[in-house]
Amino acid sequence: MADNKGVDIKTDENKAAAEAPTPQNTPIFTAPMAAAAAAAAASAIAGGDIEGGVAGNPALLNMLQGRLGSLIGASSGYVEALPKAVRERVDVLKHLQQQHAEIDKRLHMEIYELEKKYSQQYAPLYERRNAIVQGAAEPTEQEKAAAAEIAAKEKEEADAADGEASGIKEEEEDEEDEDAEAVTGIPEFWLTALKNHPSLAELITERDEEALKFLRDIRLVYLDETPGFRLEFSFGANPFFSNETLTKTYVYDQDELAGALEFSHAQGSEIDWKAENDLSVTVETKKQRHKTTNRTRVVKKTVPAQTFFSFFATVEEPDSDDESEAAEETRDRITLDYELADDLKEKIVPNAVDWFTGKALEYEGIDEDDYEDEFMDDYYEDDDDDDASDDDDDDDEDQLSRSAKEAAEPPQCKNQ
């Protein structure tokens, strides 16, 4: 490529060469890069790279930014200027790329079907796991022998890392064996597994823990009628809701260009809360004293509460042209919901015991100290208008009281 440093732009020949479209000046970036390009150009202008008072003219700056933004993604005319035979070859390459995309679509669908096929092979393992966790079955001697080999290997690794700490732990466990014989299954297995996942732990409140102690199993079911999956949370009888199973269904769409399966939408299940133990709401009680009569009244109000069970709500996607703050918060919540669903599908359900013991945190490379309390704020909906509503109620009542008092008192003459 010619070096343009020494080009004299006054000569027609060099000017034409400088303006001729080439692969180097053909825009290849898509429209989302427009803002960044315009910002960079504005920075250069503001820095004095372009003379003539442009930096001091905001209107002209905005116009230039708009013009630059409209050029991103536009053709420079290079391809159109190629000889017809070359353009035909380029069109054939496009045809070949389209065929490649079709193969990609089949590849991703076959991967999905392969996951469905192997899920049937995993099913007996999950059923056996559930039976042991719930105490419906005890490990066989053969299973205990195989598990002992795994435990011995883990003990060797722990001894190498912690010295005698593992031996101390083993003695403590031996002393507790007699008391443990009365325990059925593995208590609070799924609650512990979920709480060891940092993102899910942020969702689980103290009130939720009592309900999640009744969680018996989490199952993954692939859909037949359309690409997607369903998460099924099975609960024992509990004082919180009457549902035996809570579900969240996720449907995939296939990307037209790359063929990858992407989340399209999700459908939750309605929870039949028992009135006295509805975790989705909190009853706030306030005493209000009337300013004029000095009487007090007790006001009870139901407000939404933060809860893990918000996960089962169905959240509608905002309109694509809705750029409001509420719409952005909803989109963030949906994105987070998809991330949690993917972790449940790919990590927690297949490797539940590692999340129960906490070992998963090691091979996931997770450090709980890296997470802040605000991590899950987008998942919950705030109800900031309630306090303002309370104040309005007080103001309305005060206004009514003043009106009543004024009506009861005779009007006074202003000239007295």
N, C-alpha and C positions, 0 to 999 in steps of 0.2 A: 504494500500500500504506500502511496506517495506520502512524503512528509510535508504537511501543509505549513510548517513553521515559516518557510521562506517564500510562501506564495504571495505574489503581488496581486491583490484583489482588483487593481485597476485594469489589468489586462483582461480582455474578453475571454481568451483561451483558458487562462487559469481560473477565471470566475466560473466558467461553465464546468470545468473539472471539479471545482469545489462544490457546485450545486448538484452534480450528477448523482442520482441515487445509486447506492452500493449496499452490499450486505452489512457494511459497518454502520451506515446511517439509517437502516431500515428498522423502525420500532419493533421490538419483539416482546415488550412488556404489555400486560393486560391493563384494563382500565383502572383496577384498584391501586395501581402505582401512581396514578395521576396526582393525587394529593401530595405524595412524597416528592415527586418531580417538581411540582409547582412550588413547594416549600423550599426546596433546594435552590430553585431559580430565584425566588424572592430573597433568600439569604445572600445569594451572590450579588443581587442588585443592591440590597441594603448595605452590603459591605463595600460598595463603591466600585464593583467590577464594571458597571455600566454607567457611563457618564451622562450628563444632560439633565440633571435634576430629577430623575425618575424616583430616586430613593425618597425624595421629599414630597412626592405626589401619590397619596394613598389610592386615589381613584385609578390612576394609571397602573399602579402595582396590581390592583385587583383585576384589571383588564388583562394584564400580561399573564397573571396566574391562570385566569380562565382560558386564555388562548393556549397556553402550554399544556394545561390539563386536557384540552380537547384533542391535542395532537398525539397523546399517548395511546398506543394501540392502532393508530391510523397507518395506512399503507404509505410508504414513501414513494411508491411508484416503481420500485426496483423490479419486482416480479412482473408487473404489467409491461415493463419495458424490455423484457427478455424476448429473444426470437420465438416465433410461434412453435417451432419444434422443441425448444427447451421448455416452454410453458406446458406443452403436452406431456413431456416427461415428468414435470412437477405434478401435474394432475394425476398421472399414473401412480406416483409415490403416495399421493393422498388416498387413492383407492386402496393401495396396499396397507396403509395405516388404518383405514377403516376395517379392513379384514382382520388386522391385528386386534382392533378393539372388540370385534365380534368373538374372537378366540378368548380374549380376556374375560368377556362376559360368561362364556361357557366354563372357563376355568374357575371363576369365583362361585358359580352355581354348583359345580361339581364338588368344590371344597365344602360348600354348605351341606350338600347331600351326604358327603363323607362324614361330616360331623354328626349328622342325624343317624347315620348307620352305626357309628361307633358309640353313640349315646346308648344304644340298645345293649352293647356289650358292657358299658359301665353300670347299667341299671342293677344287675345282681349285687355288685359291690356296694352301691348306695343302699340297697335294701338291707344288706347284712350290717352295714354301718349303723343304720337307723335302729335295727333290732337290738344291737349291743348298747347303743346310746340310751334307748328307752327302757332297757332292762328286760326286754321280751326274750332275749337269748343271751347265753353266756359263751365266751370264747371257748373253742375246742382246744384240746391239748396240742394238736398240730398247729393251730393258730398261735397259741401261747409260745410254742417253741420257736416259730419263725419270728414272733415279736421280740423274744428274748435276745435273738441274734442282733436285731436292730438296736435294742436297748443297750446291749454290750458295746456295740460300735459307737453309739452316741456317748456312752460313759467314758470310753477311751479318749474320745475327742474332748470331752469336758475335762477329764483329768489332765490332759495335756495343756489345756487353756487355763484351768483354775486350780491346779494342784490338788489339794486334799478336799476341796469344797464339795466335790461330788460324793465322796465317802461320807461326809457329814450328812448330806442330804439323804443318802440311802439309809443311814441309821435312823433318822427321824421318820422316814417313811415306814421302816420296819416296826417301829414302836406304834404307829398309827394303824397298822394293818388290822388289828383286832376290832377297832372301832369302825373301820371302813367296810367290814363284812356286812354290816346292816344296810349299807347304801345300795340302792338299786340303780343300775345303769351308770350313766355319767351325768350328774346333775348340772343344769344350766350350761349344757354343752354349746348350744347355738348362741345363747346370750353372750357367753365368753368369747366365742369366735368372732361375733359381730363387733364386740367392744374392742377387740384387738386390732380391728381395721380402723386406722386413724380417721378416715372420712366418715365412716358410719358411726364411729364413737361420738363424733361431734353432734350427730342427730339424736342420739339416745339420751333422754333425760332420766332423772331418778325415778319419776313416775312410770316411764316406759319400761324400766328394768323389771318392775313387778309383773307387767303384762308379758314381757318377753321370756320370763321364766317358764311360761306355758308353751313356748315355741318348741314343737316336736321335730320338725324337719323342714328343710328348704329343698325343693325339687326343681330341676330344669327340664322343661318339656319343649321340644321343637314343634313348630306349627306345620301342618300338612297343606293347608289351603293356600298359604302364601309364605314367602321367606320371613322368618322371625322366630321368636321364642317366648315362652311364658315362665315366669318365676312363681312358684307356688309355695306359700308359707303355711304349713299345717300346724294348727294349735289344738291343745287339749282344752277341755271345759275350763272356763275361767270367768271371773266376775267382771270382766271389762267389756266383752262383746260376745255376741252369739254366733258369729261366723266360725266355722270349723277350718275354713281355708281362705286366705287372702291372696289375691293374685295381681300380678302386673304383667301385661302383655306388650311386647315390643315388636313392631313390624318394620321390616327392611324395605328400602327402595334400592334399585340397582343403578349405579351411576352410568349414564349413557356413554361417557367418554372412556373412563378407566375400567368400567365393569364391576367395581367394588360394591359390596353391599353396605349401605349406610342406613343409620337410623332414620325412619320416616316419621313415626308417631308412636305414642304409647297409650294404653288404656288400663286404668286402674280398676279396682273393685270398691264398691261402697261398703263401709264398715257399719254394722248394726250395733252401735254403742249402747250399753246399758246406762240409763240416765244418771245413776249415781256415780259411775266410774268412766265418764266420757273424757278420754285423755286429750281430745282435740280442742277442748275448751277449758277455760278457767272461770270460776264464778268469783267475781270481785264484790266485796261488801264494803260499802262506805256509809259513814254517818254524816248527814248534812244538817247543819243548824241554820234555822231561818234567822236572818239578820234583824227582822222587825219583831216577829212574835217570839223569837228565842226558842221555838219548838225544834225538836230534832226528829229526823226520820232516817230509817235504814233503807238504803238503795242497793239492790243486788243486780249485777249486770254480768252477762255472759260474754266473754271475749275470747278470740282465738288463742290457742296455746301452742307453743313449740313442742313438737312431738315427732318421734321416728315414724309414726304411722302416717305422716304427711306423704311419705314415699308412695303410698297406694292411691293418692289422688290423681285424677286425670287433669293434666294441665294443657289447655288449648294454646296452640302456636299463634302469636299475634300476626296481624296482617303484615305482609312484607314491606309495605310503605309506611307502617307505623314506627316512627322514630322517637316516640316518647320515652321518658325515663322508666315508666312502668313496663312498657313493652320490652325494653332492654333487660330489665330485671327478670321478666318472665323468660326471655330467651336464655339468660344465664342459668336460671333454675332448670330449664329443660336440658341444657347441655350438661349440667351437673348430674341430673337424673340419669342421663344416658351413661355417664361415666360410672356411676354407682352400679347401674344394671350390668354393665360390661364386667366390672370387678366381681360382682356376685356370680356371673355366668362363667367367667374364665378362671377365677382364682378361688373364691370362697367355697362354692359348692364342690368343685373337684378336690380341693385341698383343705377341707374343713378342719381336720385334726391339727394341721400345722398352724392354722389361725387360732385354734383353741389353746395350743401350747405356747403360741407366740413365736414359734420357729420361723413362720412365714415372714415376720418382720426382718429377719436376717437375710434371707435370700431375695426379698423384695428391695433390700437396701433402704428401708424406711427408718428414719430417726424421728420419734414422736416429738422431740424438742423443736423440730423444724416447723411444726404446725402451730398456728396461732388460734386464739379463741374465735376470731372473726372468720375462720376458714369457711364455715358453712352458712354465713349470714344470708347469702343469696337464696338458700333453700327455703327459708321461712318468709312468710309475709308479715310485714309489720302492720300494726293497727294503731297508728299514731293519732287518729282522729278521736279516739275514745275520751281522752282527758279533756280535750277541747269541748267535746259534747257535754261532759259533766259540768264544765264551767258555764256552758251556754244554758244548761238546765237551771243552775243556780241563778244566773242572771235573769232568766225569764221569770223565775219565781219571785225574785226581788222586784222586778219591774211590775209584776201583778200586785205584789203587796203594796208598793208605793202608790199604784193607781187606786187600790182599794182605800188606802189611808187618805189620799187626797179627796176621794169622793165622800168620805165620812166627815171630813173637816169643812167648815164653812169657808168660803173664799175670803181672803183678807184684802182690804183696800190698800192699794199701793201708795195712796197719798197720806196715810196715817203717819 
